Structure formats: structure tokens, C-alpha cells
């Protein structure tokens, strides 16, 4: 819950007033044998009840449902988050790291490394990150501090 709050606060600082949060899992249905589906559903309910504010949360959503309108339509998934997510909330650090590296190495994504939630953003890059990624991280941190 705190990760979502930190991410939403950050997105609002950079101009996204009501970010759409996709709570990711392997599937888009709650399955009692998959804790990430339960966590995602609980976060969705908490947002609807006002316990998490200034965002829309939906989950569990599989990655394709979170980013692809076509996948959302094919699987008949309702809501405003699926197919148009601003924030991808991963179930754990391992899956987040894998997703990040897949974006970089398979899709040549432009990325930045930033830890939010502390009094000021913390630039966090890998030794393997490009100079561009390191600059992007510093720029994003500066923009977020400027808009405090």
C-alpha cells in the first residue's frame, strides 16, 4: 500500500493528477493459490473505499492486460486502468527487476532509476546502465524536487 502511495505522490508531482495503477500478477483473476492476485484485489478494493487516494487501481491484471487495449478488449476486461496503466505495480522486487531489464534489453526503452518515498528522491542506477539512463534519472529527480 505504501509503495502505491509513494508512486502516486511522485506521479502527481510530475503532472499526472490521477495515475492509473495496474497491480500485476500472472493472471487477471483472483486465485487463492497465488498471493499476488489476492494482494492486487485488496489494493483495488482499498482504492475504491478511499483508503488509497488520488489514483485508480485495478488488479490483478496480467502484464498484457495492463498495457494493451487490444488485450483488454479480447479478454473483455472492464475498467479504465487495463490497457492504459501509468504505473505497473509488480508483486516483488525480482519480477520488477526482470521487467525493467526486459524493457531495456528487448525494447530499448528509455528508463530512469529513482527511489521515491524518502524526503527527497534517491537516484539509483546500475553499473550496467547507460549514460543516458543515468542522466534521465538525475533529470527526473530534479523535476520531482522542483515540483514539491
ZAKOLTOR-758573 format. One record per atom (N, C-alpha, C, CB): x, z, y; residue in three letters. Coordinates in steps of 0.1 Angstrom, whole numbers, padded with zeros to 4 digits, always signed. Glycine has a CB too. Layout:
XZYala ...
! end
This chain:
+0008+0000-0012unk +0000+0000+0000unk +0009+0000+0013unk -0009+0012+0000unk +0020+0008+0012unk +0028+0008+0024unk +0036-0005+0026unk +0038+0020+0023unk +0039-0012+0016unk +0046-0025+0017unk +0036-0034+0024unk +0050-0031+0003unk +0024-0034+0020unk +0014-0043+0027unk +0013-0039+0042unk +0000-0042+0020unk +0012-0027+0045unk +0010-0022+0059unk +0023-0026+0067unk +0009-0007+0059unk +0035-0025+0061unk +0047-0029+0068unk +0047-0044+0071unk +0059-0025+0061unk +0043-0052+0061unk +0043-0066+0062unk +0033-0071+0072unk +0040-0073+0048unk +0021-0065+0072unk +0010-0068+0082unk +0015-0065+0096unk -0003-0061+0078unk +0021-0053+0098unk +0026-0049+0111unk +0036-0060+0116unk +0032-0035+0110unk +0045-0064+0107unk +0055-0073+0111unk +0049-0087+0114unk +0065-0075+0099unk +0039-0092+0106unk +0033-0104+0109unk +0026-0104+0122unk +0023-0108+0098unk +0019-0093+0125unk +0012-0092+0138unk +0022-0092+0150unk +0004-0079+0139unk +0034-0086+0148unk +0045-0087+0158unk +0049-0101+0161unk +0057-0079+0154unk +0049-0110+0151unk +0053-0124+0153unk +0042-0133+0155unk +0062-0128+0141unk +0030-0128+0158unk +0019-0136+0163unk +0008-0139+0153unk +0024-0148+0167unk +0008-0134+0141unk -0002-0137+0131unk -0012-0125+0132unk +0003-0139+0116unk -0023-0126+0138unk -0032-0115+0141unk -0038-0108+0129unk -0042-0119+0150unk -0042-0117+0119unk -0049-0111+0107unk -0043-0119+0095unk -0064-0113+0108unk -0031-0115+0091unk -0025-0122+0079unk -0033-0121+0067unk -0011-0117+0077unk -0032-0132+0059unk -0038-0132+0046unk -0028-0128+0035unk -0044-0147+0043unk -0031-0118+0028unk -0022-0112+0018unk -0027-0116+0004unk -0020-0097+0019unk -0018-0123-0004unk -0021-0126-0018unk -0013-0116-0027unk -0018-0141-0021unk -0021-0108-0034unk -0014-0098-0043unk -0013-0106-0056unk -0023-0085-0045unk +0000-0109-0059unk +0003-0118-0071unk +0004-0111-0084unk +0016-0125-0068unk +0000-0118-0094unk +0001-0114-0108unk +0002-0127-0116unk -0011-0105-0113unk +0003-0126-0129unk +0004-0138-0138unk -0009-0145-0139unk +0009-0134-0151unk -0020-0138-0137unk -0034-0143-0138unk -0042-0139-0127unk -0040-0139-0152unk -0054-0145-0126unk -0063-0142-0114unk -0075-0133-0118unk -0068-0154-0108unk -0074-0127-0130unk -0085-0118-0135unk -0078-0105-0138unk -0092-0124-0147unk -0086-0094-0136unk -0081-0081-0139unk -0080-0080-0154unk -0090-0070-0133unk -0069-0075-0159unk -0067-0073-0173unk -0060-0059-0175unk -0057-0084-0179unk -0067-0050-0182unk -0062-0036-0183unk -0048-0035-0189unk -0072-0028-0191unk -0044-0046-0196unk -0030-0046-0202unk -0020-0051-0193unk -0030-0054-0215unk -0024-0055-0181unk -0014-0060-0171unk -0016-0051-0158unk -0016-0075-0168unk -0008-0041-0156unk -0009-0032-0145unk -0009-0039-0131unk +0002-0022-0145unk -0002-0050-0130unk -0001-0057-0117unk -0015-0063-0113unk +0009-0068-0117unk -0023-0066-0123unk -0037-0071-0120unk -0046-0059-0114unk -0043-0077-0132unk -0044-0048-0120unk -0051-0036-0115unk -0047-0032-0101unk -0050-0024-0125unk -0034-0032-0099unk -0029-0028-0086unk -0034-0038-0075unk -0013-0028-0086unk -0034-0051-0079unk -0038-0061-0069unk -0053-0059-0066unk -0036-0075-0075unk -0061-0057-0076unk -0075-0055-0074unk -0078-0042-0065unk -0083-0053-0087unk -0071-0032-0068unk -0072-0020-0060unk -0069-0022-0045unk -0064-0008-0066unk -0058-0029-0043unk -0054-0032-0029unk -0065-0040-0022unk -0041-0040-0028unk -0071-0050-0029unk -0082-0058-0024unk -0094-0049-0020unk -0087-0068-0034unk -0097-0040-0029unk -0108-0031-0026unk -0105-0021-0014unk -0112-0022-0038unk -0093-0016-0014unk -0089-0008-0003unk -0090-0015+0011unk -0074-0003-0005unk -0086-0027+0011unk -0087-0035+0024unk -0102-0037+0028unk -0080-0049+0022unk -0110-0040+0018unk -0124-0042+0021unk -0131-0029+0026unk -0132-0047+0009unk -0126-0018+0021unk -0132-0005+0026unk -0125+0001+0038unk -0130+0005+0015unk -0116-0007+0044unk -0110-0003+0057unk -0098+0007+0055unk -0120+0004+0065unk -0093+0009+0043unk -0081+0017+0041unk -0068+0010+0045unk -0080+0022+0027unk -0069-0003+0044unk -0057-0012+0049unk -0063-0021+0059unk -0050-0020+0037unk -0058-0021+0071unk -0065-0028+0083unk -0057-0040+0087unk -0066-0018+0094unk -0063-0048+0095unk -0057-0060+0102unk -0052-0071+0093unk -0046-0055+0111unk -0058-0072+0082unk -0054-0083+0072unk -0066-0085+0063unk -0042-0079+0064unk -0064-0096+0055unk -0073-0099+0044unk -0064-0098+0031unk -0080-0113+0045unk -0069-0091+0021unk -0061-0091+0009unk -0070-0096-0003unk -0057-0076+0006unk -0064-0104-0011unk -0071-0108-0023unk -0062-0107-0035unk -0078-0122-0022unk -0067-0104-0046unk -0059-0103-0058unk -0066-0096-0069unk -0046-0096-0055unk -0062-0099-0081unk -0050-0106-0084unk -0051-0121-0083unk -0045-0102-0099unk -0041-0127-0078unk -0040-0142-0077unk -0027-0146-0084unk -0041-0146-0062unk -0028-0157-0092unk -0016-0163-0097unk -0010-0171-0086unk -0019-0173-0109unk +0003-0173-0087unk +0010-0180-0076unk +0004-0193-0071unk +0025-0182-0080unk +0000-0201-0081unk -0006-0214-0077unk -0019-0212-0069unk -0009-0222-0089unk -0027-0202-0073unk -0039-0199-0066unk -0037-0195-0051unk -0048-0189-0073unk -0026-0188-0050unk -0023-0182-0036unk -0018-0193-0026unk -0012-0172-0038unk -0012-0203-0031unk -0006-0213-0022unk -0012-0226-0022unk +0009-0214-0025unk -0020-0229-0032unk -0026-0243-0033unk -0041-0243-0032unk -0021-0249-0047unk -0046-0250-0022unk -0060-0252-0021unk -0066-0259-0033unk -0064-0259-0008unk -0058-0269-0038unk -0063-0277-0049unk -0065-0268-0061unk -0053-0288-0052unk -0055-0259-0064unk -0056-0249-0075unk -0068-0240-0073unk -0043-0241-0076unk -0070-0235-0061unk -0081-0226-0058unk -0094-0233-0061unk -0081-0222-0043unk -0095-0246-0057unk -0108-0253-0059unk -0110-0256-0074unk -0108-0266-0052unk -0099-0260-0081unk -0100-0263-0096unk -0104-0251-0104unk -0087-0268-0101unk -0100-0239-0099unk -0103-0227-0107unk -0115-0220-0101unk -0091-0217-0107unk -0121-0226-0090unk -0133-0221-0084unk -0131-0206-0079unk -0145-0221-0094unk -0120-0204-0072unk -0117-0190-0067unk -0123-0189-0053unk -0102-0187-0068unk -0132-0179-0051unk -0137-0178-0037unk -0128-0170-0028unk -0151-0170-0038unk -0132-0170-0015unk -0124-0162-0005unk -0115-0170+0004unk -0116-0152-0012unk -0110-0164+0014unk -0102-0170+0024unk -0087-0169+0022unk -0105-0164+0037unk -0083-0161+0012unk -0069-0159+0010unk -0063-0170+0001unk -0066-0145+0004unk -0070-0172-0011unk -0065-0181-0021unk -0063-0195-0014unk -0075-0182-0033unk -0052-0201-0017unk -0049-0214-0012unk -0044-0214+0003unk -0061-0223-0012unk -0043-0203+0009unk -0039-0202+0023unk -0032-0189+0027unk -0051-0204+0032unk -0025-0183+0017unk -0018-0170+0019unk -0007-0170+0029unk -0013-0164+0006unk -0006-0160+0038unk +0005-0159+0047unk +0016-0150+0040unk +0001-0152+0060unk +0012-0140+0033unk +0021-0130+0027unk +0018-0131+0011unk +0018-0116+0032unk +0029-0132+0004unk +0029-0131-0010unk +0034-0118-0015unk +0037-0143-0017unk +0026-0109-0020unk +0029-0096-0024unk +0032-0097-0039unk +0018-0085-0021unk +0045-0094-0043unk +0049-0095-0057unk +0047-0082-0064unk +0063-0101-0058unk +0046-0081-0077unk +0044-0069-0084unk +0056-0060-0084unk +0039-0072-0098unk +0068-0066-0083unk +0080-0058-0084unk +0092-0065-0078unk +0083-0054-0099unk +0103-0058-0077unk +0115-0064-0070unk +0120-0076-0078unk +0125-0054-0068unk +0120-0075-0091unk +0125-0085-0100unk +0118-0099-0098unk +0125-0082-0115unk +0105-0098-0098unk +0097-0111-0096unk +0099-0116-0081unk +0082-0109-0099unk +0100-0107-0072unk +0103-0111-0058unk +0116-0118-0057unk +0102-0099-0049unk +0126-0113-0063unk +0139-0119-0062unk +0139-0133-0069unk +0150-0110-0069unk +0132-0134-0080unk +0131-0147-0087unk +0124-0157-0079unk +0124-0145-0101unk +0113-0153-0073unk +0105-0162-0064unk +0113-0166-0052unk +0092-0155-0059unk +0120-0157-0046unk +0129-0161-0034unk +0139-0171-0038unk +0136-0148-0029unk +0146-0168-0049unk +0157-0178-0053unk +0151-0191-0058unk +0165-0171-0064unk +0139-0191-0064unk +0133-0204-0067unk +0130-0212-0055unk +0120-0201-0076unk +0125-0205-0044unk +0122-0212-0032unk +0135-0218-0026unk +0116-0202-0021unk +0146-0211-0027unk +0158-0215-0021unk +0165-0227-0029unk +0168-0204-0020unk +0166-0225-0042unk +0173-0234-0050unk +0165-0246-0055unk +0179-0227-0062unk +0152-0244-0057unk +0144-0256-0062unk +0137-0263-0051unk +0134-0251-0072unk +0133-0256-0040unk +0125-0262-0030unk +0133-0264-0017unk +0113-0254-0027unk +0146-0259-0016unk +0154-0260-0004unk +0147-0253+0008unk +0158-0275-0001unk +0140-0242+0005unk +0132-0235+0015unk +0142-0230+0026unk +0124-0224+0009unk +0136-0229+0038unk +0143-0222+0049unk +0138-0207+0048unk +0139-0229+0063unk +0148-0198+0047unk +0144-0184+0044unk +0152-0175+0054unk +0147-0181+0030unk +0147-0162+0054unk +0154-0152+0061unk +0153-0139+0053unk +0148-0150+0075unk +0163-0130+0054unk +0162-0117+0047unk +0161-0106+0057unk +0175-0116+0039unk +0150-0099+0056unk +0147-0088+0066unk +0139-0077+0059unk +0139-0094+0078unk +0144-0065+0061unk +0136-0053+0056unk +0128-0048+0068unk +0146-0042+0050unk +0115-0046+0066unk +0107-0041+0077unk +0101-0028+0072unk +0096-0051+0081unk +0097-0020+0082unk +0091-0007+0079unk +0099+0005+0084unk +0089-0005+0064unk +0112+0002+0087unk +0120+0012+0094unk +0117+0011+0109unk +0135+0010+0091unk +0123+0020+0117unk +0120+0019+0132unk +0125+0006+0137unk +0128+0030+0139unk +0134-0001+0131unk +0139-0014+0135unk +0141-0022+0123unk +0152-0014+0144unk +0139-0036+0124unk +0142-0044+0112unk +0156-0044+0108unk +0138-0059+0115unk +0159-0045+0095unk +0172-0045+0089unk +0175-0058+0083unk +0174-0033+0079unk +0185-0065+0089unk +0189-0078+0083unk +0195-0076+0070unk +0198-0086+0093unk +0190-0083+0059unk +0195-0081+0046unk +0197-0094+0039unk +0186-0071+0037unk +0209-0099+0038unk +0212-0112+0032unk +0221-0110+0020unk +0218-0122+0042unk +0221-0120+0012unk +0230-0120+0000unk +0243-0127+0004unk +0223-0128-0011unk +0254-0123-0003unk +0267-0130-0001unk +0265-0145-0003unk +0278-0125-0010unk +0256-0149-0012unk +0254-0163-0016unk +0245-0171-0006unk +0248-0164-0029unk +0239-0164+0004unk +0230-0170+0014unk +0238-0179+0023unk +0223-0160+0022unk +0232-0190+0027unk +0238-0199+0036unk +0240-0193+0050unk +0230-0212+0037unk +0248-0199+0058unk +0250-0195+0072unk +0236-0197+0080unk +0260-0204+0080unk +0229-0207+0076unk +0215-0209+0082unk +0206-0197+0079unk +0209-0222+0078unk +0206-0193+0067unk +0198-0182+0063unk +0202-0169+0070unk +0199-0179+0048unk +0215-0167+0072unk +0219-0155+0079unk +0215-0156+0094unk +0235-0154+0078unk +0216-0168+0100unk +0212-0169+0114unk +0197-0167+0115unk +0215-0183+0119unk +0189-0173+0105unk +0174-0172+0105unk +0171-0157+0105unk +0168-0179+0093unk +0178-0149+0097unk +0175-0135+0095unk +0177-0128+0108unk +0184-0129+0084unk +0188-0131+0115unk +0191-0124+0128unk +0180-0129+0138unk +0205-0128+0133unk +0177-0141+0139unk +0166-0146+0148unk +0153-0139+0146unk +0165-0161+0147unk +0149-0138+0133unk +0136-0132+0130unk +0136-0117+0134unk +0133-0134+0115unk +0147-0111+0131unk +0148-0097+0135unk +0147-0095+0150unk +0161-0090+0130unk +0154-0104+0157unk +0154-0103+0172unk +0140-0106+0178unk +0163-0113+0178unk +0133-0116+0172unk +0119-0119+0176unk +0110-0107+0174unk +0114-0131+0169unk +0111-0101+0162unk +0102-0089+0159unk +0105-0077+0168unk +0104-0085+0144unk +0117-0075+0172unk +0121-0064+0181unk +0116-0067+0195unk +0136-0061+0181unk +0117-0079+0199unk +0113-0083+0213unk +0098-0081+0214unk +0116-0098+0215unk +0090-0083+0204unk +0076-0082+0205unk +0070-0068+0201unk +0069-0092+0195unk +0079-0058+0202unk +0074-0044+0199unk +0065-0039+0210unk +0086-0035+0198unk 
! end
